[in-house]
Amino acid sequence: MAERLWDPELDARPWQEILEWQRASMPVFLSALKERSSFYAEHLAEAPVAEAARDDAWHQIPFTSKEDVRRSQRERGPDQLLGAMQSVPSDAIVQVIGSSGTTGSPTFFGLTAADLERWTDSLANWLTTAGVGPGNVVALTTGMPMVAGGMPYGDAIRRTGATLAWVGGQTTERMCRLLELLRVDTLMGTASFVSFFSDRCEEVLGYPATDLPIRRIVAGGEPGMSQPQARSRVVNAWGAERLSEVMGLGDVLSGLWSQCGSGDGMHFTASRDVHVELVDPSTSAPVEWADGATGEAVYTTFTREATPVVRYRSRDHMRVVGTSCDCGRTSPRVSCIGRTDDMLIYKAMNVFPSDIRDVVMARFVDRVAGPMRVRKDSVDQVRFDDPIPLEIELPPDDADPDGFRKEVEEAVRTSLRVRVAVELLEPDSIPLGVHKNALTYVGEPQ
């Protein structure tokens, strides 16, 4: 069934035509960028910028990495608020967006007035794809306005015509009460937060979360909502009629992928401002957008003025689950497999924390009382010679905790060929991730 399209000119345009239209703008964009950014003047010095519209030339344009961004910001000049990648005067920047700093030191990106307008419009498309629009009261649970999921999301919710109820940053008890008092019908938060906040609401309000008017869930910030058992848990816990998985990247645009009401996977919703490609994460070779294809998403922000990125390696590994959809949108639909930054090595085996989470949720979703997380000796630890410590909240009245621990460890071993050491915690031991990643947490416990 066709849905309302925010940007029908591009949303329904054949995907290959969109890619060609975007690529045609690259020579002018890159040439101007070399003049405006000291980083890209050097970075693109030997690149075939003038021929960048051609596939063979485009694939010779060098990638930009997260470390490039960090290094750029460490080596700031006198008029470089945000480092050598900055491509406008500092007084033209009207807003700064910061990363959460969950993997390494935080990084910052800037928006000019024109950038802010483009971001808001693109994010409105992203939210429209997730089913948000006039008549909805949307609870935004982000507690940090400066991050990509803060003020930009608030601006976009208003742009769609929906009512913004920014409940984030409150105590858990007050958030629960606000959902009730403001008659919120749409809950927006991380996958882990929406998965377990329903239990907190029942404790505070004294009645099931299904009795609240929330019927729409928008969940992102971490992989997880493509997993059927996890989705069922959320839908049943809230009595929701629709659950849309979403995904963004503050370095690029805080909303890039969004699930419509018609099919599995998330559509790309930022075509007017961002070029996306798939590459083989090992060889960097291009990967075609085809059903079943997998690769790392690489982004170019070809309209951003303040801090554009060129062929930015996201480290997000995607699987294409479809290249057509009944909703009328023509962009591919993807699921996120995991992040290279999060990948762990158990002896000789690579594993994503999200893979471990999926095994647990598929088999034991009814016995898990809250988020789970991998525990490290240090934030930089990647290799594990001993079983990977896995913290899981379990209800205090569970009849067989030792049996549960052994079952989880065996399920992970047989499914993934890695070993975990389950550590059972009391409910509420792991903070809910209102901004970032508690369900697949990687790093030192907070």
C-alpha positions as CSV (number, residue, x, y, z in Angstrom):
1,M,0.0,0.0,0.0
2,A,1.4,3.4,-1.0
3,E,2.2,5.8,1.8
4,R,2.5,9.5,2.1
5,L,5.8,10.7,0.7
6,W,7.6,13.7,2.1
7,D,9.7,14.3,-1.0
8,P,7.9,12.5,-3.9
9,E,10.2,13.9,-6.5
10,L,13.1,11.8,-5.2
11,D,11.4,9.2,-3.0
12,A,9.7,7.6,-6.0
13,R,12.5,8.3,-8.6
14,P,14.3,5.1,-9.8
15,W,17.3,4.5,-7.5
16,Q,19.8,4.3,-10.3
17,E,18.7,7.7,-11.6
18,I,19.2,9.2,-8.2
19,L,22.7,7.8,-7.9
20,E,23.5,9.2,-11.4
21,W,22.0,12.6,-10.6
22,Q,24.1,12.8,-7.4
23,R,27.3,11.7,-9.0
24,A,26.9,14.3,-11.7
25,S,27.2,17.0,-9.1
26,M,30.4,15.7,-7.6
27,P,33.0,17.4,-9.8
28,V,31.7,20.9,-8.9
29,F,31.2,20.0,-5.3
30,L,34.7,18.5,-4.8
31,S,36.4,21.3,-6.7
32,A,34.8,23.9,-4.5
33,L,35.6,21.9,-1.4
34,K,39.3,21.8,-2.2
35,E,39.2,25.6,-2.2
36,R,37.3,25.9,1.1
37,S,38.8,23.2,3.3
38,S,42.5,22.9,4.1
39,F,42.1,19.3,4.9
40,Y,40.4,18.4,1.6
41,A,42.8,20.6,-0.4
42,E,45.5,18.1,0.7
43,H,43.3,15.0,0.9
44,L,42.1,15.4,-2.7
45,A,45.2,16.9,-4.2
46,E,45.9,13.8,-6.4
47,A,42.3,12.7,-6.9
48,P,40.6,12.8,-10.3
49,V,38.1,15.4,-9.1
50,A,37.2,16.8,-12.5
51,E,36.1,13.3,-13.6
52,A,34.3,12.3,-10.4
53,A,31.0,11.8,-12.2
54,R,32.4,8.6,-13.8
55,D,32.4,5.4,-11.8
56,D,36.0,4.5,-12.5
57,A,37.2,8.0,-11.4
58,W,34.8,8.1,-8.4
59,H,36.3,4.9,-7.0
60,Q,39.7,6.6,-7.0
61,I,38.5,9.4,-4.7
62,P,40.1,8.6,-1.3
63,F,38.0,7.6,1.7
64,T,37.6,9.8,4.8
65,S,37.8,8.1,8.2
66,K,36.8,8.8,11.7
67,E,40.5,9.2,12.6
68,D,40.8,11.8,9.9
69,V,38.0,13.8,11.6
70,R,39.7,13.5,15.0
71,R,43.1,14.5,13.7
72,S,41.6,17.4,11.9
73,Q,40.0,18.7,15.1
74,R,43.2,18.2,17.1
75,E,45.1,20.4,14.6
76,R,42.8,23.4,14.5
77,G,43.9,26.7,13.0
78,P,43.0,30.2,14.5
79,D,39.7,30.4,12.5
80,Q,38.8,26.8,12.6
81,L,36.3,26.2,15.3
82,L,35.9,22.6,14.1
83,G,39.3,21.8,12.5
84,A,40.8,21.6,9.1
85,M,37.8,19.9,7.5
86,Q,35.7,23.0,8.2
87,S,34.9,24.7,4.9
88,V,33.2,28.0,6.0
89,P,34.2,30.8,8.3
90,S,33.5,30.0,11.9
91,D,31.0,32.9,12.2
92,A,28.8,31.2,9.5
93,I,28.3,28.2,11.8
94,V,25.0,28.4,13.6
95,Q,25.0,25.0,15.4
96,V,27.5,22.5,16.6
97,I,26.6,18.8,16.8
98,G,28.6,16.5,19.0
99,S,29.1,12.8,19.1
100,S,28.4,10.9,22.3
101,G,32.1,9.8,22.5
102,T,31.2,6.2,23.3
103,T,34.0,5.0,21.0
104,G,37.0,7.2,21.4
105,S,37.1,11.0,22.0
106,P,34.0,13.0,20.9
107,T,34.0,14.7,17.6
108,F,32.0,17.7,16.4
109,F,30.3,18.8,13.3
110,G,28.9,22.2,12.3
111,L,25.8,23.4,10.4
112,T,25.3,26.7,8.6
113,A,21.8,28.2,8.4
114,A,21.4,26.5,5.0
115,D,22.7,23.2,6.4
116,L,20.3,23.3,9.3
117,E,17.4,23.8,7.0
118,R,18.5,20.9,4.8
119,W,19.0,18.7,7.9
120,T,15.5,19.5,9.2
121,D,13.8,18.8,5.9
122,S,15.7,15.5,5.4
123,L,14.9,14.4,8.9
124,A,11.3,15.2,8.4
125,N,11.4,12.8,5.4
126,W,13.0,10.2,7.7
127,L,10.3,10.6,10.3
128,T,7.5,10.6,7.7
129,T,8.8,7.3,6.4
130,A,8.6,6.0,10.0
131,G,4.9,7.1,10.1
132,V,5.2,10.3,12.1
133,G,3.1,13.3,11.1
134,P,0.3,15.7,12.0
135,G,-1.8,14.6,14.9
136,N,1.0,12.6,16.6
137,V,2.3,13.5,20.0
138,V,6.0,12.3,20.0
139,A,7.9,11.7,23.1
140,L,11.6,12.3,22.4
141,T,13.6,10.5,25.0
142,T,17.1,11.8,24.2
143,G,18.5,13.6,27.2
144,M,21.3,15.6,25.4
145,P,20.3,18.4,23.1
146,M,23.8,18.8,21.6
147,V,24.0,15.3,20.1
148,A,22.7,14.3,16.7
149,G,19.6,12.8,18.3
150,G,18.9,15.9,20.3
151,M,17.9,19.3,18.8
152,P,18.0,18.0,15.2
153,Y,15.3,15.4,16.1
154,G,13.2,18.0,17.9
155,D,13.3,20.4,14.9
156,A,12.3,17.6,12.6
157,I,9.4,16.4,14.7
158,R,8.0,19.9,14.6
159,R,8.6,20.1,10.8
160,T,6.5,17.0,10.2
161,G,3.5,18.7,11.8
162,A,3.6,16.4,14.9
163,T,3.7,17.7,18.5
164,L,7.1,17.5,20.2
165,A,7.0,16.3,23.8
166,W,10.7,16.3,24.8
167,V,10.7,14.1,27.9
168,G,14.3,13.1,27.8
169,G,16.6,14.3,30.6
170,Q,14.0,13.8,33.3
171,T,14.0,11.2,36.0
172,T,12.5,7.8,35.1
173,E,9.5,8.5,37.2
174,R,8.8,11.9,35.7
175,M,9.2,10.5,32.1
176,C,6.6,7.9,32.9
177,R,4.2,10.5,34.2
178,L,4.7,12.7,31.2
179,L,3.8,9.9,28.8
180,E,0.5,9.6,30.7
181,L,-0.2,13.3,31.2
182,L,0.6,14.4,27.6
183,R,-1.2,11.5,26.0
184,V,1.8,10.6,24.0
185,D,1.0,8.2,21.1
186,T,4.5,7.9,19.6
187,L,7.6,6.9,21.6
188,M,11.1,7.7,20.1
189,G,14.2,6.3,21.6
190,T,17.1,3.8,21.4
191,A,16.3,0.2,20.8
192,S,17.3,-0.8,24.3
193,F,15.3,2.0,25.9
194,V,12.0,1.2,24.2
195,S,12.6,-2.5,24.8
196,F,12.6,-2.1,28.6
197,F,11.1,1.2,29.5
198,S,7.7,-0.3,29.4
199,D,8.5,-2.3,32.6
200,R,9.6,0.9,34.4
201,C,6.3,2.6,33.3
202,E,4.3,-0.2,34.8
203,E,6.2,0.0,38.1
204,V,5.7,3.8,38.3
205,L,2.1,4.1,37.0
206,G,0.7,0.9,38.6
207,Y,-0.8,-0.4,35.3
208,P,0.6,-2.0,32.1
209,A,2.2,0.2,29.5
210,T,-0.4,-1.2,27.1
211,D,-2.9,1.0,28.8
212,L,-1.0,4.1,27.7
213,P,-2.0,5.6,24.3
214,I,1.4,4.8,22.7
215,R,0.7,3.0,19.4
216,R,3.8,3.9,17.4
217,I,7.4,3.2,18.3
218,V,10.4,4.8,16.5
219,A,13.6,3.0,17.6
220,G,17.2,3.3,16.6
221,G,20.7,4.3,17.9
222,E,21.9,0.7,17.9
223,P,21.1,-2.5,16.0
224,G,18.3,-4.7,17.3
225,M,14.9,-3.8,16.0
226,S,15.3,-6.0,12.9
227,Q,15.3,-9.1,15.2
228,P,11.8,-10.6,15.2
229,Q,11.7,-11.7,18.8
230,A,13.0,-8.3,20.0
231,R,10.4,-6.5,17.8
232,S,7.6,-8.7,19.2
233,R,8.6,-7.9,22.7
234,V,8.5,-4.2,22.1
235,V,5.2,-4.3,20.2
236,N,3.5,-6.5,22.9
237,A,4.9,-4.6,25.8
238,W,3.5,-1.3,24.6
239,G,0.5,-2.5,22.6
240,A,1.9,-0.8,19.6
241,E,0.4,-0.9,16.2
242,R,3.7,0.0,14.4
243,L,7.4,-0.3,15.1
244,S,9.8,1.5,12.8
245,E,13.5,0.9,13.0
246,V,15.6,4.0,12.2
247,M,19.3,4.7,11.8
248,G,21.5,7.8,11.4
249,L,25.1,9.0,11.8
250,G,25.9,12.4,13.3
251,D,29.1,12.7,11.2
252,V,26.9,12.5,8.1
253,L,23.2,13.3,9.0
254,S,21.4,12.2,12.1
255,G,18.7,10.3,10.3
256,L,19.6,8.3,7.1
257,W,17.6,5.1,7.1
258,S,14.0,4.6,8.2
259,Q,11.5,1.7,8.1
260,C,8.2,2.3,6.3
261,G,5.0,0.5,7.1
262,S,5.1,-1.9,4.2
263,G,8.2,-4.1,4.5
264,D,11.3,-5.3,6.3
265,G,14.4,-3.2,6.5
266,M,15.1,0.6,6.4
267,H,14.8,2.9,3.3
268,F,17.5,5.5,2.6
269,T,15.8,8.8,3.1
270,A,18.5,11.4,2.6
271,S,19.0,11.3,-1.2
272,R,18.7,15.0,-1.7
273,D,21.8,15.7,0.4
274,V,23.8,12.5,0.9
275,H,25.3,10.0,-1.6
276,V,25.5,6.5,-0.2
277,E,27.5,3.5,-1.6
278,L,28.4,0.1,-0.4
279,V,31.9,-1.2,-0.4
280,D,33.5,-4.5,0.6
281,P,34.9,-3.8,4.1
282,S,38.0,-5.9,3.4
283,T,38.9,-4.8,-0.1
284,S,37.1,-1.5,-0.4
285,A,35.8,-2.6,-3.8
286,P,32.3,-1.3,-4.7
287,V,29.3,-3.5,-4.0
288,E,26.2,-3.2,-6.2
289,W,22.8,-2.4,-4.6
290,A,21.2,-5.8,-5.1
291,D,19.0,-8.1,-3.0
292,G,21.1,-10.0,-0.5
293,A,24.2,-7.8,-1.0
294,T,26.3,-7.0,2.1
295,G,28.9,-4.2,2.5
296,E,30.0,-1.2,4.5
297,A,28.0,2.0,4.0
298,V,30.1,4.9,2.7
299,Y,28.6,8.5,2.7
300,T,29.3,11.8,0.9
301,T,27.5,14.9,2.1
302,F,27.5,16.7,-1.2
303,T,25.3,19.7,-0.1
304,R,26.7,20.4,3.4
305,E,28.5,23.7,3.7
306,A,30.1,23.8,7.1
307,T,31.7,20.3,7.6
308,P,31.2,18.0,4.6
309,V,32.6,14.5,4.5
310,V,33.7,12.7,1.3
311,R,33.4,9.0,1.0
312,Y,33.2,8.7,4.8
313,R,33.6,5.1,6.0
314,S,30.8,4.6,8.5
315,R,32.0,1.1,9.7
316,D,28.3,0.1,9.6
317,H,27.9,-3.2,7.9
318,M,24.7,-3.4,5.9
319,R,22.6,-6.2,4.3
320,V,20.3,-5.3,1.5
321,V,16.9,-6.9,2.2
322,G,15.0,-5.5,-0.7
323,T,15.3,-3.2,-3.7
324,S,11.6,-2.6,-4.2
325,C,8.7,-1.8,-1.9
326,D,4.9,-1.5,-1.9
327,C,5.1,1.9,-0.1
328,G,6.2,3.6,-3.4
329,R,9.8,4.4,-2.2
330,T,12.5,3.3,-4.6
331,S,15.6,3.4,-2.3
332,P,16.9,0.0,-1.2
333,R,15.9,-1.4,2.2
334,V,18.7,-2.5,4.5
335,S,19.4,-4.0,7.9
336,C,22.5,-3.2,9.9
337,I,24.5,-6.2,10.7
338,G,26.9,-4.5,13.1
339,R,29.8,-2.0,13.4
340,T,33.5,-2.6,12.8
341,D,34.2,-0.4,15.8
342,D,32.2,-2.8,18.0
343,M,33.6,-6.0,16.6
344,L,35.2,-8.4,19.1
345,I,37.7,-11.2,18.6
346,Y,37.4,-14.4,20.6
347,K,40.6,-16.3,19.9
348,A,40.4,-16.5,16.1
349,M,36.7,-15.7,15.7
350,N,35.2,-12.3,15.0
351,V,31.8,-11.5,16.5
352,F,29.6,-8.5,16.8
353,P,28.0,-7.8,20.2
354,S,24.7,-7.5,18.3
355,D,25.1,-11.1,17.1
356,I,25.4,-12.2,20.7
357,R,22.4,-10.1,21.7
358,D,20.3,-11.6,18.8
359,V,21.0,-15.2,20.0
360,V,19.9,-14.4,23.5
361,M,16.8,-12.5,22.4
362,A,15.8,-15.2,19.9
363,R,15.9,-17.9,22.6
364,F,15.3,-16.2,25.9
365,V,13.5,-13.0,25.3
366,D,10.8,-13.8,27.9
367,R,13.4,-14.4,30.7
368,V,15.6,-11.3,30.2
369,A,14.6,-8.5,32.6
370,G,16.5,-5.6,31.0
371,P,19.4,-4.6,28.8
372,M,22.6,-6.6,28.4
373,R,26.2,-5.6,27.8
374,V,29.6,-7.0,27.2
375,R,32.1,-6.1,29.9
376,K,35.7,-5.2,29.0
377,D,38.8,-4.8,31.1
378,S,39.4,-1.5,29.2
379,V,37.4,0.5,26.6
380,D,40.0,-0.4,23.9
381,Q,39.9,-4.1,24.5
382,V,39.0,-6.1,21.4
383,R,40.6,-9.5,21.9
384,F,39.4,-12.1,24.4
385,D,41.4,-15.2,25.1
386,D,38.9,-16.2,27.8
387,P,35.1,-16.4,27.4
388,I,33.6,-12.9,26.8
389,P,31.9,-11.5,29.9
390,L,28.2,-11.0,29.2
391,E,26.1,-9.2,31.8
392,I,22.4,-10.0,31.7
393,E,19.6,-8.7,33.9
394,L,17.5,-11.6,35.2
395,P,14.3,-11.3,37.3
396,P,15.0,-12.1,41.0
397,D,12.2,-14.7,41.0
398,D,13.7,-16.8,38.2
399,A,13.5,-20.4,39.2
400,D,16.7,-21.6,37.6
401,P,19.4,-18.9,37.2
402,D,22.2,-21.4,37.0
403,G,20.4,-23.4,34.3
404,F,19.7,-20.1,32.4
405,R,23.3,-19.2,32.5
406,K,24.4,-22.5,31.1
407,E,21.7,-22.4,28.4
408,V,22.8,-19.0,27.2
409,E,26.4,-19.9,27.1
410,E,25.7,-23.1,25.1
411,A,23.3,-21.3,22.7
412,V,26.0,-18.6,21.9
413,R,28.7,-21.3,21.5
414,T,26.7,-23.4,19.1
415,S,25.3,-20.5,17.1
416,L,28.4,-18.3,16.9
417,R,31.3,-20.6,17.8
418,V,32.5,-18.2,20.5
419,R,32.2,-18.6,24.2
420,V,30.7,-16.1,26.7
421,A,30.7,-16.1,30.5
422,V,27.3,-15.0,31.6
423,E,27.1,-12.8,34.7
424,L,23.6,-12.4,36.0
425,L,22.6,-9.1,37.5
426,E,19.5,-7.8,39.4
427,P,17.0,-5.8,37.3
428,D,17.9,-2.1,36.8
429,S,21.6,-2.8,37.2
430,I,22.4,-1.5,33.7
431,P,21.3,2.0,32.8
432,L,18.7,2.3,30.0
433,G,20.3,3.8,26.9
434,V,18.2,6.9,26.2
435,H,20.9,8.1,23.9
436,K,23.2,5.3,23.0
437,N,23.7,1.6,23.2
438,A,22.9,-0.2,26.4
439,L,21.5,-3.4,24.8
440,T,24.7,-3.9,22.8
441,Y,26.9,-1.9,25.1
442,V,30.7,-2.2,24.5
443,G,33.1,-0.6,26.9
444,E,33.8,-0.2,30.5
445,P,30.7,-0.3,32.7
446,Q,29.5,3.2,33.6
